[in-house]
C-alpha cells in the first residue's frame, strides 16, 4: 500500500490539470457593472418592421386593457366606488393588462403559423447540412444529478453529432458542481466509461469543489479557463437533448451572423411518464410554438435567453455578460439566481443581437414529474426573477430587455395579485351581506345611496376575461387542425380536440394550487427567506402520499375557507367561484392523480411520441442497456485503481494556507482515519462533509486507502 499512497500524493500534470481536461486557454471575464453601461460595439437595430410590430402589440394590449377597465368601472361605480371596490379595480387593471399582452402575443403567433412565418435570423432548416469552420464547446453543467442518466443523454448527442460527419468541430464538457461524494465519483466512473465506449478524447470532465454563483459561476469558470479556444458554446441542462443536425445548423447560423451573441431554440418537452408530465408535454407542444412565434415576431434582435439549449458567442459572453453580485443580503442580494435573462440583457446592452428561432426543431428537454417538484423548481425561479427588481434600473439596458425582466417578475407577482383579487371580491360580498349599508350619508342628499353592482355587466366582464384566457388555446388547436402534418402528429382531429378539452379542465384545477404555492413563495422571499440550491427530482415521481398531504394541506384549507365564505353570502357567489374553489378543495386528490405514472399517455400524445426523433430513440436504447453498478465513493475508489488514479490527477493543486487556517472537516477526517482499525471502520466514521474533504485531498485519500481491509 505504500506505493499506492505515494502515487496518490503526487502533483497533477503541469499545464493541463489532468487527462480529464484539455490544455487551458484562458479568457478574461470581468463582471459587468450595472450602474454604468460598457462602451460595447456599434449599436444594431431591429428595423422599422419590428418597431411597427411592437407598436401593434402594445396598442392592442392597451386597447383591450382600457376596454376592460371601463367595463369593470361600470360594474362597481353604481352607488359609488368604495375603498375595497377601488382596490379590486386597481388589481383588475394590472391583471387584465397581463392577460391582454399574452392574448395579443398569441394572436400574432396564430397568424404567423397560418402564414408559415420565418425566423428573424435566417437559419437553413431544410437544405443539406452546411460545413462548419469554427470550434464549438458543448457545455453540460450538472449538480447532484444521476450520473448514468446524464451520460446516456450526452452519449446520444455525441453520436448524433458524429452522424453529421463534423465531430472535429465539437468538444464536450461535463461541468460538475456536485456535492454528494457518491454521485461525484459516479460521474467520474460514468465519464471514463463514456470515453471508452466512444473511443474519443473530445469529452472532458471538470469537478468544481467551490460552487460559488451556482450555474452561472460554473459556466463563468469554464470561460475563464478554456473560453479562448472556442468561438461558440452551447449550454445544455442535465435533461437536455439536441440532435446533431440542429446543433450544426445553429453553429452555421452563428458563423453567418457576426452581430449575433445568442440564438435561443424552442425546447420541446419529451419523456413524460406521469399524468402531470404528460399534461405539460402536451400543452407545451401544442401551445408553445404559437406563443413562441408570437414572441419572436416582436423580439427582433432583442430576444431573451432561457438558460439552456441555446448557442452563445464566447467572446460576447466573456466581454459583456459576466454577472455582478447584487448588493444586500439574500434573497434579493448576492449572486443572481436567474442569470439567463440578465446575461441576455447585458449582451444586448453592449450592442450584440439576441435572437430566437422557432422554426428549427431538434431541441428537447424534460419537465418535473409532479406538481410538487414543479413548485419546488418554481420557488427557485421565483426568487431569481424577483432579484431582477435590482437589475431593472441598470443603465443602458434596451427597453425590450427591461420588458423581458418585467415579464419574468410578473410571472410570479401576478399569483398573489390574483389571490388578493379573489379575497377582496369575497370581502366585498361579505360586507354587502352582513354590514348594514348607510343609505343616507352625512350631508344633504336628495336621494339615498344604494350600494349595488350591475350583475349583467359583471357577467360580461367575467366572460370576456375568461375568453382572453381560453381563446389562445382554441387558436392553437385550430392552427394544428389546419396543418395536416401537425394534426396527424397529435393523433388526428378528434383526439386532439378531446385532449385540449381534458387539458383545459385539468389545468384549471391545477392553477389554483399553483397560485397558492407562488403566493407563498413571493411572501417568503419578501420576508427574507432564501430558497437555497435544491436538487431537482427528474425521475418518474416517487412522491409519497404523506408528502402530497403535507404540501397540499394549505391549498385545501384556503379552498375550504373560500367555500365557507362564499356560501355564507349566497349560492350564486359559490357557483361563480366554483372553478377556483374546486381546484383548491380537491388539491390533494389532484396531486395524487397527476403524480401517478402511466396516466394520460394515449390521450395526451404528441408528434415525438408517434415518430420519435433519432436522438431520442438512441437515448432510450442506451438507457435500456444501462446496468449501473454504484458503490460508495470511497469503496469505489479503493477497488478501482484506474478510476482512483484519474480522480487524483484531476484534483487541483492545494491552495496556499495561512497559519491557523484549518479545514475542520479535513482535520477531523484525518483524525478519524488515524483512529480507525481498518478501512471499513474508517468510512463508517466519516460524515458526508468529511468524505468530501477526503476526496479533495491527496494525502488524506492516500492515508485512507492504505488501511487494511477487515477480515471476512
N, C-alpha and C positions, 0 to 999 in steps of 0.2 A: 504493500500500500504506500510505501514511502515515495516510489517513483510516480505513482498516480497523484499523490499530494503535491509533489514538486511541479508536475505538469500543470496542475490546476492553478498554481500561483504565478505562472509566467505572464508577462505583459502581452497585450494584444498586438496584432501586426501593425507596424509603423505605417501611418498614412492612410490605412484602409479601415481600421477598427476590427474587421473580421471578414471571413468569406461570406458572411450573411449580407454584406453591403458592398456596393461598388466604391471606387475611389471618390472622395468627396470633391464637389465642385461648388464652393460657397458662393452665395449671392446675398448681398446686403438687403435687409428688410427692416426698416425703421418705422415705428408706429406713426401713423398719420394724425397730427393734432386736429381736434375738432374746432378749436377757436379761430383758426385761420386756414384758408384754402391753400393747397400746394399749387405751385405755378403750373405744373402739368403740361399737357400737349395743347395743340391748337384745338379750339372748340369745334365739335361737329354738330350738325343739325339734322333733325329728322325730316325736315322739309315741310312745305305748306300742306301737303296731304295729311300728314299726321296731326298737324295743328288743327286742321278742319275737323278731323275725326274726334279729337279731344274736345273741341268746341261743341260738337254734336252730342257727345257723351255727357258733358257737364250740363248742357242746355236741357237735354232730355231728363236728366236727374232732377234738375231744378224745377222743371215744369211739373213733373209728377209729384214732387215733394210739395210744391206750392198748392197744387190742386188738392192733395190730401189734407194739408194743414187747414185749408179754407173750409173743407167739408167737416173736419173734426172740430173746428171752432164753432161751426153752426150747430154741431151736436151739443156742445157744452155751454154755449152762450145763452141759451134760453133761461131767463130768470137771473142772468148774471154769472160770471165766472168766479167760482170760489178758489181758495188757495190750493186745495187738493186738485181741483179741475185744471188749474193753471199748470201745476206740476205734471199732470197727465198729458196736457197739450205739449209741454216742452219735451217730455220724453218721447211722445209720439212723433214729434218733428224730427228728432235725431234718428230714431229707429226707422222711420219711413224713408229718410234720405239714404240710409244704409241699404235698405231693401231696393229702393229705386235705382241706385247705382248698379247693384248686381243685376237687376232686371234689364236695364239698358245694355249692359255688357253682354248678357246672354242673348238678347235680341240681335245685337250686332254679330255675335258668333253664329246664330242661326242663319242669318242672311249669307254670311261668308261660306258656311258649309254647303248651302244650296248653290252658291256661285262658284264652288271649287276654288277657294281662296289660295293665295300664295303667301309664303312667309316673307317677313320684312327683309330678312337677309337671305340671299339666294343660296339654296342647297340643292344639288342634283340628287334627286331621290329615286330616279328610275333608270338612268343610264348605267354604263359599265363603271365598275369601281375605279376611281382615279388613282394614279400613282403618287405616292407621298414623297416629300423631300426633307421633312423635319423629324425631330425626335419628340416623342410624347411619353410622359410618365403616367401610368395608371396607378392612382393612389387609393388604397382601401384602409381608412382608419378604423380601428376596432377597439372595443372596450368591454372586456369580460364576456365576449360572445363565444358561442360553441365553436371551437376551432375547426372541427371537422366540417361543419356546415359552411363555414366561411371559405374553407379551402375548396369545397365542392363547387361553389359559385365561381370562385377565382379560376379554377381549372377549366370550367366550362367556357368562361370568357377567353382565356388564353387559347384554347383550342379553336374557338370561333375566329379569333384574330389570325391564328395560324392558317385557317382555311382561306383567308383572303390573300395569302402569299406575301404579306408585308409585316411579318413578325419583327423584322430587324429594326423597325421604326418605333417599337414599343418596349418599355421596361415596366415591370410590375413591382410595386412596393406595398407590403403589408405593414402598416404603421400601427403598432400596438401601444395602447395606453393601459393595458390590462393590469389589474392589481391583485387578482386571485392567482396565487402561485401555481396551483394545479392547471389552470387554464393557460397561464403563461408558458409553462413547459409543454403543455399540449399543443400550443401554437407552434412552438419550435419544432416539435416532432412532426406535426402535420405539414409544416413548411418544407422540412427536409424530404418528407415522403413525396410532396408535390414536385420538388426539383428532380427527384429520382425518377418519378413516373413520366415527367415531360422531357427529361434529358436536356434541360435548358439552364443556363446560368443568368437568364434575364429576369429572374424572380428574386426579390430581395425581402429581407425582414429586419425590422428595427423595433426594439422594445424600449420604451421611454419610462424610466423609473420615476421621474418628476412629471406629474400630469398637469403642469401649470397651464391655465387657459383652456383646458379640455380639448375639444376637437379643433378649434381654431389654432390653439397653441401647437397641437400635433402637426397640422399642416404647415404652420409657420416654421417649426423646427426643421421639417424636410426641406422647405425652400431655402433656408439659411445654410443648410449643409450640402444640398445636391442640386438646387434650382438652376445653377448656371449651365448645367449640361443639357437642359431641355427647353424647347420652345413652348410647349404646352403641357398642361396636366389635366387629367380627367378625374374628378373627385367622385368616388363611389361611397355608398353606405354598405354596412355589413350585409344587408339584404338586397343589394343592387344586382341586377343583371343587365348587360348590354351586349347586343350582337356585334360581331366583328365588322359587318358591313356598315352598321350605324356609326361605330367608332371611326372607321376610315373616312366616311363622308363628313363627319364633324371636323376631323383634322383638316381635311381638304378645304372645308368652308373657312376655317381659321387662316389657312395659308393664303386664301384668295381675298381675305378681308382684313387688311393690316390695321384698320381702325377698330376692330372688334377686340374687346378684352374677354368677353364671356359669351357663350351660347348655351342657353338652358334648354334641355329637351323636356318633353312631357312624359314622365314615367307612368307606365300602366301597371296597375296592381294585379298581381298573379298569386297563385298557390294558396288562395284562401280555402280553409277547410271548415272552420266554424261558421255558424249562421251569420254572426256579426262580420266576420271577414268576407264572406261571400256577398253580403249586403254592400259593404264598402267597395268591393271589387266591381260589382255590377254598376253601382252608382257612379263610381269614378270612370268606368269605361264608357258609360252611356252619356253622362252629362259633362264629364271632364273635357273632352275635345271641343265641345261647343263653347264652354266658358273660357277655355284656354285660347280658342280662336278669337273670341271677343276681346280678351285681354291683349293678345298680340297685335290686334287691329289698332289699338291706340298706344301701345308701348313704344313702337318705333325703336330708336336706339337707346331708349331709357327703360329698358326692361328690368327684370328682377332675377334674383338667384335664390334657389331653394335648398342649397347646401349639398346637393349630390346629383349624379347623372348629368353633369354639365362639364363643358370643356372651358379652360381658362388659360389665357396667355400668361406665362410665368412672369415675364418682365413687367407686365402691367400690375399683376398681383403683388409682386415684391416691392415695386416702386410706390404704389398708391393704396394698397388695401391692408397694410399692417394695422391691426386694431389697437387703439389706445385703451388704457384701463380707466374705467369711469370713476369719478370721484365719489366719495361717500362709502357707506357700509352696504353690505349685501342686505336685501336682494337687489336694490337699484344700482348700487355701486359695484366695483370690482370688474372682473373680466366679463365681456359681453357674451351671453349665452347664445342668443340667436344672431350669430355672426354673419350669416349669409346676406341678409338684407343690407346690413351696414357695409359689408365688403363691396357689394354691387354699387351702393350709393357713392362710396369713396372713389371707386374706379371711374364712375361716370363723372364725378366732380372734377377729376383730373383730365377729362376730355375723351375718355375711351367710350366705345359703344358697348352697350349691354343688350343682347338680343335673345329672343325666344323663338324656337322652332316648334311648330305643332304638326307639320307635315311629315317629319321624319319619325318613323316608328322604330321599334327595336330597342326601346328603353323600358326597363321593368323594375319594379320594387315590390315589397310585401307590406302588409298592414298588421298592426297588433291584433291578436286573435280574439280579444274580448273587449267589452266596453270598459272594464276596469283597467286593462292595460292601455287602452286608448286614452283614457282620462289621465293615467299616470304620465304618459308621454306629453299629453296636452298641458299638464301642470308645469312641466319644464319649459315648454314653448311659451306658455303664458308669461312666466317670469322674464324670459328672454325678450318677448315682444314689448312688455311694459318697460323694460330697460330702455327701449328706443325713445321714450319720452325725453331722455337726456341727450339723445342724438339729434332729435328734431331741430334744435336751434343751431346746429353746426353750420358754420359759414361756408358758402359756396356750393351747397348741395343744389342739384337741379330740382325744380318744384315737383317734377314727376317722381323723383326719388323720395321726396318728403311725403308724397301721396302714398307711395308703397309702404312707408313706415307707418303712416296713419291707418292704412287698411289693416296692417298687421296688428296694431294696437286695438283697433275697433273690433277685430275678430273675437277678442276676449272681453273688452269693456262692454260690448252690447249685451252680454249674458246677464250681468247684474242689472243693467238698464231694463231689460225685458222683465226680470223678476220684480224690480221696483214698479214697473208699469202695471203688472198684474196685481201686486199688493195694493197699490193706490186705487185701482179700479174696485177692488173688494172693499176698501175703506170708505170710498165714496158711497157705495151701495149700502154699507152698514150704517153710515151716517144718515143717509136719507131714510133708512128704515127705522132706526132707533132713536135718533136725535130729533127732538121736536123742532120743526122749522120755524123761523121767525118771519111770519107773513108781513108784519108791519114794522119795518125797521125804524130806528130813531130818525126824527126829522119829518118834514111834510112830504106826503106822497098821496097822489090821487088814487092810485090802485095798489093792491097788495103785491108783494113779490112772491111769485110761485116758483119754488125750486123744482125744476124739471129738466129732462133731457129729451131730445127727439129720438124715439126708438127707431123710426123708419130710416132716418139719416145714419144713425148708429149702425144699423144692419148693412146699409150701403157701404159705409166706410170699412166695416169688418170684411165684407165680401170683396171689396177692391183690394184690401191688404192681402187677403188670402190669395187672390188672383195673381198679385205680383210675385208671390212665393211659388205658386203652382204652375203658372204659365211656362216658365223656363223648362220645367220637366216635360210638359207636353210638347214644347218646341223641339227639344232634343229627341223625343220619341218620334215626332213627325219627320225630322231630318233623317233619322235612321230608317224609317219606313219608306221614305222616298229614294233611298240608296240601296239597291238590291244586294250588293256585296255585304254591306254593314247589316242589313236586315237578316240575311242568312247567318251571319256570324252570331247573332243573338238568338238563333233558333227559330226564326220566322216571325211574322207579324203577330200572330195570336199569342205565342209565348212571350214575346216582347211586351205586349200590352198588359198581359197578366202580371208579368214581373214588375212593370212600372207601378201598377196598382198596389201590389204587395209591398214593394219598396217604399212607396209613399206612406202607407199605413204604418209600417214598422219604423220608418224614420220619424214619423210624427210622434210615435210612442216613446222613442229613444230620446228625442230632442229635449223634453222637459228635464230628464235626469242630467243630461249634459249641461243644461242651463244652470242647474244647482251646483254641479261639480265645478264649472267655470266660475260661477259667482263666488263660491268658497275659495277658489284659488286666488281670485283677484283680491278678496278681503284679506287672506293670509299674507299675500305679498305686500299689500298696503300696511299691514301690521308689522312687517319686517321679517317674515319667516322665509328662510332660504329653502329652495327645493332640493338642493344638493345635486349629486350626479348619480342617478339610479340606473341600474342595469335594465335594459328593455327586454321583456319576455317576448320571444318570437316563435315559440312552439305552438302546438295546436290548442293551447289554452291552459289546461291544468289548473283552472281556477276552482278552489274548493267552495262548497256551499257556504261554509262558515264565512269565508272572505266576501262572498256576494251578499250574504245577510248583513254583514257589518258595513260594507261600503254603501249599500243601497238603503240603509236604515234612514238616513237623513232625507233623501228624496221622498221616501214613503211617508215620513212624518209631515213633511211640507205638504204633500198631497192630501193627507187626511185633514190637516188644518184648513187648507183651502176649501176642501169639500164641505167641512162643517160650517165655515164662514159663509160660503155661497148658499148652502141650504138654509141657513138662518135668515137670509134675505128673501130668497124666492127660488122656486124650482126653475123658472126660466133662466135665472143667472147661473144656476148649476149646469143647466144644459149648454149655455154659452161657453162656459169654462170647461166643459167635459173633456175636450181633447187634451188640455194640459193636465187636468186632474187625473184623468185615466192613466196617462203616462207616468205620473208620479206615484199614484196608489199602486199601480202594477209594476213598479220598478224592480222589485225582487224577482217576480216571475219572468219579466222581460230579460233581466240579467242572466237568469238560469237558461232561458230558451236560447238567447243569442250566443252564449258561450258554448253551447252544445256542438260537438263535432259531427260533420257529415250532413247537416241540415241545409237545405236550400240549393244544393249543387245542381239539381235538374232544372229548377225554375230560374235561378239567377245565373244562367250560363252566359259566357262572354266569348268573343271570337278566339281568344287564346285557349279556351277550353276545347273548342271544336277543332281548331287547327293549330296546335301548339307550335310556336317558333322553335327552330332547331336548337338554339342555345338553351331554351327552357327544357326541351326534351333531354338534352345531354346532361344538364344539371340534375334532373330527376334520375337518369340512369346511374350517374355517379353516386347519388345519394343511396340508391338501392344496393349498389355494390359495396358501399362502405360498411366495414365491420370495425368500428372504433374499439380500441383497447387502451383504456386510460388508467394509469395508476397515479398515486400521489406523486407530487412533483419530485420530492427528494428520492423516493423509491425509483422513479423512472430514470433519474439521472444516475443513480448508483448502478443500475442494471444495464444501462445503455451507454457504453463508453464513447461511442461516436457522437451521440447527442450531447453527452457531457462535455466533450472537447469543443464542439461547436458553441455550446452555451457559454463556456468560459471565455472563449476567444471573442465572443460578441459583447462581453461586458466592457463598459467604458473604463478608462484609466481612473484610478482612485483620485478624488478631488483633494487638494491640499486642505489640511485640517488645522484650525487654530488650536493652541494649547487650551485644554479644558473643554473643548467642543467634542462631546462624546455622543455617539449614536447609541442611545439607550437600548433600542431593540437589538442591535448587533452585539453590544456588550453582554446583554442578558443571554442572547443565544449562545455566544461563545462559552459563557459560564455554564449553561445547561449542558452543552456538548461535552465540556470537560468533566462534568459530574456524571455523565451517563456511562453505564457499564457496557452498552452495546449500541449499534446503530438503531435498532428498533426502539429502544428506550429513549434515545435522543430525540427522534422525530415525534414521539409521544409527548415529550416535554415541551416542544416548541409550539408557541402560538402562531396564528396566521401571520401577524406582523413580523414576528421573529423569523419565520420561514422565508418571508420575502427578503428580509435583511441578509440572511444566509445566501440566498440565491444571487444577491447582488455583490457578494464579497468572495473573492477567490480563496482567500486564506481560510475563512470560516467553512466554506464548502469543502475545501481540501481536508480540513480537520474532521469534518463530519464523515466523509466517505472513507476516511482512514480507519474509522471504528470497525471493529469486528462485528459480524452478524451474530445474532443469538443462536444458541444451539437449537436444532429442530425439536 
